[in-house]
């Protein structure tokens, strides 16, 4: 009993003393030093993990081993001539003709296949070159307005457009002519409405449609 009473009345043990900053060291500096030590310990522990997950470095490019661009070889046969080109796979036929071969007669209008200004022939059929990748037509027969006729020897359709004033600003004219030539080869009907229907994909912002139809009907007799 006495022993139990002694335990109840014994003096409580003093609490453990917390680490105190060294003399002359402020509390803020002391806590900062503890935090920095913890970060350093964590960094040392993580070094093997970081080393194992490090990404490989890309090889440097120099004159001896230059970095090749993302291009591919494409051979295009345009207006009877063969051209070996190095093109981005996403290059459209329109851009290859204009930018790589300097055949600027084919016009970039809407660049969405809605105006027909970029019409060319591929194996005799009309194609919106802005919607077609150049790489798709390797080795095929491509004809642009430059290959249809020359200033001294016009194609009958070109001559008909001149005679019937089938153009005003002229921006859509090459596409109109290329489309009209292909349409006649497709065997369209004889009426003006047949011509209009066959040419509906070619837009003339100047509104020269009656003259265009007249030119197509005139050229029909010569082709």
C-alpha positions as a printed NumPy array, in Angstrom:
array([[   0.   ,    0.   ,    0.   ],
       [   2.764,    2.346,    0.888],
       [   4.501,    1.524,   -2.319],
       [   1.329,    2.329,   -4.289],
       [   0.973,    5.63 ,   -2.425],
       [   4.586,    6.396,   -3.182],
       [   4.033,    5.869,   -6.895],
       [   1.042,    8.203,   -6.875],
       [   2.837,   10.931,   -5.016],
       [   6.167,   10.641,   -6.771],
       [   7.276,   13.666,   -8.678],
       [   6.554,   13.612,  -12.434],
       [   9.451,   13.038,  -14.753],
       [  10.617,   16.176,  -16.529],
       [   9.75 ,   16.307,  -20.258],
       [  12.423,   15.582,  -22.806],
       [  14.307,   18.66 ,  -23.763],
       [  13.945,   19.76 ,  -27.382],
       [  17.004,   20.555,  -29.395],
       [  17.968,   24.121,  -28.744],
       [  19.791,   26.344,  -31.11 ],
       [  23.419,   26.926,  -30.377],
       [  24.285,   30.152,  -28.621],
       [  24.432,   33.042,  -31.016],
       [  22.192,   31.241,  -33.564],
       [  18.67 ,   32.578,  -34.07 ],
       [  15.668,   30.2  ,  -34.037],
       [  14.908,   30.934,  -37.695],
       [  18.468,   30.181,  -38.79 ],
       [  18.445,   26.995,  -36.731],
       [  15.219,   25.715,  -38.322],
       [  16.458,   26.643,  -41.783],
       [  19.618,   24.643,  -41.274],
       [  17.578,   21.602,  -40.195],
       [  15.387,   21.883,  -43.333],
       [  18.378,   22.184,  -45.651],
       [  19.941,   19.117,  -44.092],
       [  16.764,   17.121,  -44.663],
       [  16.556,   18.157,  -48.326],
       [  20.195,   17.244,  -48.868],
       [  19.633,   13.799,  -47.333],
       [  16.596,   13.186,  -49.567],
       [  18.536,   14.232,  -52.667],
       [  21.382,   11.852,  -51.851],
       [  18.897,    9.002,  -51.364],
       [  17.176,    9.734,  -54.694],
       [  20.358,    9.851,  -56.769],
       [  20.307,    6.14 ,  -57.784],
       [  16.654,    6.418,  -58.85 ],
       [  17.226,    9.576,  -60.892],
       [  20.264,    8.051,  -62.527],
       [  18.267,    4.985,  -63.574],
       [  15.428,    7.033,  -65.128],
       [  17.505,    9.655,  -66.94 ],
       [  16.599,   10.064,  -70.639],
       [  19.342,    9.428,  -73.196],
       [  20.823,   12.52 ,  -74.749],
       [  20.24 ,   13.177,  -78.435],
       [  23.372,   13.013,  -80.544],
       [  24.693,   16.398,  -81.529],
       [  24.496,   17.449,  -85.153],
       [  27.644,   18.558,  -86.904],
       [  29.02 ,   18.852,  -90.405],
       [  30.329,   15.301,  -90.351],
       [  26.941,   13.858,  -89.349],
       [  24.186,   16.37 ,  -90.076],
       [  20.665,   15.739,  -88.823],
       [  18.469,   14.733,  -91.766],
       [  15.166,   16.618,  -92.048],
       [  11.897,   14.685,  -92.041],
       [  11.588,   14.412,  -95.809],
       [  11.162,   11.648,  -98.344],
       [  12.165,   11.25 , -101.992],
       [   9.287,   11.812, -104.428],
       [   9.523,   11.616, -108.218],
       [   6.896,   13.647, -110.059],
       [   6.297,   13.617, -113.796],
       [   4.89 ,   17.037, -114.655],
       [   4.148,   18.247, -118.181],
       [   6.262,   15.436, -119.617],
       [   9.326,   16.159, -117.447],
       [  10.508,   14.033, -114.522],
       [  11.492,   15.788, -111.292],
       [  13.23 ,   14.076, -108.369],
       [  12.257,   15.983, -105.224],
       [  12.882,   15.697, -101.496],
       [   9.59 ,   16.607,  -99.818],
       [   7.932,   16.656,  -96.455],
       [   5.366,   13.812,  -96.584],
       [   2.631,   16.373,  -95.844],
       [   3.424,   18.528,  -98.897],
       [   0.392,   18.944, -101.108],
       [   0.619,   18.576, -104.847],
       [  -0.282,   22.266, -105.124],
       [   2.622,   23.389, -102.936],
       [   5.054,   21.052, -104.686],
       [   4.092,   22.53 , -108.062],
       [   4.281,   26.135, -106.922],
       [   7.078,   26.113, -104.352],
       [   9.359,   23.339, -105.59 ],
       [   8.83 ,   23.445, -109.36 ],
       [   7.923,   27.15 , -109.752],
       [   4.815,   26.282, -111.788],
       [   2.746,   29.151, -110.445],
       [   0.043,   28.982, -113.099],
       [  -1.812,   26.648, -110.743],
       [  -3.349,   29.012, -108.196],
       [  -3.861,   28.676, -104.466],
       [  -7.333,   30.049, -103.8  ],
       [  -9.218,   28.715, -100.798],
       [  -6.725,   25.894, -100.042],
       [  -9.739,   23.817,  -98.946],
       [ -10.922,   22.289, -102.23 ],
       [ -13.874,   24.668, -102.528],
       [ -12.937,   27.069, -105.349],
       [ -11.236,   24.934, -108.018],
       [  -8.452,   27.424, -108.748],
       [  -5.854,   24.709, -108.146],
       [  -7.301,   22.188, -110.624],
       [  -4.738,   20.094, -112.512],
       [  -4.906,   16.837, -114.479],
       [  -3.584,   13.579, -113.045],
       [  -3.63 ,   10.796, -115.63 ],
       [  -6.131,   12.864, -117.6  ],
       [  -8.584,   13.39 , -114.747],
       [  -9.129,   16.682, -112.935],
       [  -7.864,   16.885, -109.361],
       [  -7.946,   19.606, -106.711],
       [  -4.218,   19.731, -106.07 ],
       [  -4.631,   21.482, -102.709],
       [  -6.355,   18.375, -101.311],
       [  -3.89 ,   15.826, -102.669],
       [  -0.49 ,   14.91 , -101.257],
       [   2.343,   15.065, -103.771],
       [   3.66 ,   11.696, -102.625],
       [   0.391,   10.077, -103.743],
       [   1.15 ,   10.887, -107.382],
       [   4.703,    9.633, -107.743],
       [   5.225,    8.451, -111.318],
       [   1.784,    9.559, -112.536],
       [   1.169,   11.897, -115.472],
       [   0.521,   15.385, -114.107],
       [  -0.481,   18.25 , -116.385],
       [  -0.724,   21.897, -115.332],
       [  -1.864,   24.946, -117.269],
       [   1.756,   25.462, -118.39 ],
       [   1.7  ,   22.069, -120.095],
       [  -1.668,   22.536, -121.778],
       [  -0.565,   25.157, -124.307],
       [   1.919,   27.943, -124.936],
       [   1.428,   31.643, -125.742],
       [   2.316,   30.911, -129.386],
       [   0.331,   27.674, -129.585],
       [  -2.762,   27.906, -127.405],
       [  -4.901,   24.946, -126.533],
       [  -8.384,   25.275, -128.142],
       [  -9.918,   25.858, -124.703],
       [  -7.427,   28.63 , -123.95 ],
       [  -8.157,   30.245, -127.307],
       [ -11.909,   30.013, -126.652],
       [ -11.552,   31.731, -123.262],
       [  -9.681,   34.562, -124.955],
       [ -12.245,   34.876, -127.737],
       [ -15.26 ,   34.866, -125.416],
       [ -13.632,   36.937, -122.664],
       [ -14.064,   34.085, -120.196],
       [ -12.052,   35.791, -117.487],
       [ -11.799,   39.116, -115.687],
       [  -9.266,   39.155, -112.846],
       [  -7.873,   35.88 , -114.216],
       [  -7.123,   34.254, -110.871],
       [  -9.541,   31.35 , -111.388],
       [  -8.908,   31.049, -115.124],
       [  -6.26 ,   28.323, -115.105],
       [  -8.439,   26.138, -112.911],
       [ -11.5  ,   26.874, -115.052],
       [  -9.668,   25.894, -118.232],
       [  -8.171,   22.716, -116.761],
       [ -11.556,   21.677, -115.406],
       [ -13.325,   22.454, -118.706],
       [ -10.863,   20.383, -120.753],
       [ -11.299,   17.402, -118.435],
       [ -15.084,   17.831, -118.344],
       [ -15.363,   17.577, -122.119],
       [ -13.292,   14.388, -122.045],
       [ -15.719,   13.013, -119.462],
       [ -18.508,   13.238, -122.033],
       [ -20.84 ,   15.863, -120.556],
       [ -24.207,   16.672, -122.122],
       [ -24.659,   19.229, -124.925],
       [ -26.673,   21.953, -123.14 ],
       [ -25.483,   25.002, -121.221],
       [ -26.973,   23.498, -118.066],
       [ -24.839,   20.415, -118.613],
       [ -21.752,   22.614, -118.781],
       [ -22.762,   24.517, -115.662],
       [ -23.298,   21.291, -113.752],
       [ -19.942,   19.886, -114.894],
       [ -18.167,   23.108, -113.858],
       [ -19.928,   23.665, -110.531],
       [ -16.719,   23.034, -108.557],
       [ -14.97 ,   26.045, -110.12 ],
       [ -15.877,   29.439, -108.676],
       [ -15.455,   32.749, -110.518],
       [ -15.62 ,   35.571, -108.01 ],
       [ -15.932,   38.076, -110.849],
       [ -19.088,   36.355, -112.116],
       [ -17.996,   35.656, -115.699],
       [ -20.042,   32.459, -115.839],
       [ -21.992,   33.191, -119.079],
       [ -18.736,   33.838, -120.928],
       [ -17.126,   30.725, -119.433],
       [ -20.034,   28.57 , -120.591],
       [ -19.847,   30.141, -124.054],
       [ -16.112,   29.415, -124.215],
       [ -16.618,   25.767, -123.241],
       [ -19.357,   25.334, -125.835],
       [ -17.158,   26.926, -128.486],
       [ -14.148,   24.762, -127.604],
       [ -16.317,   21.655, -127.695],
       [ -16.321,   21.874, -131.5  ],
       [ -12.506,   21.969, -131.668],
       [ -11.545,   19.273, -129.169]])
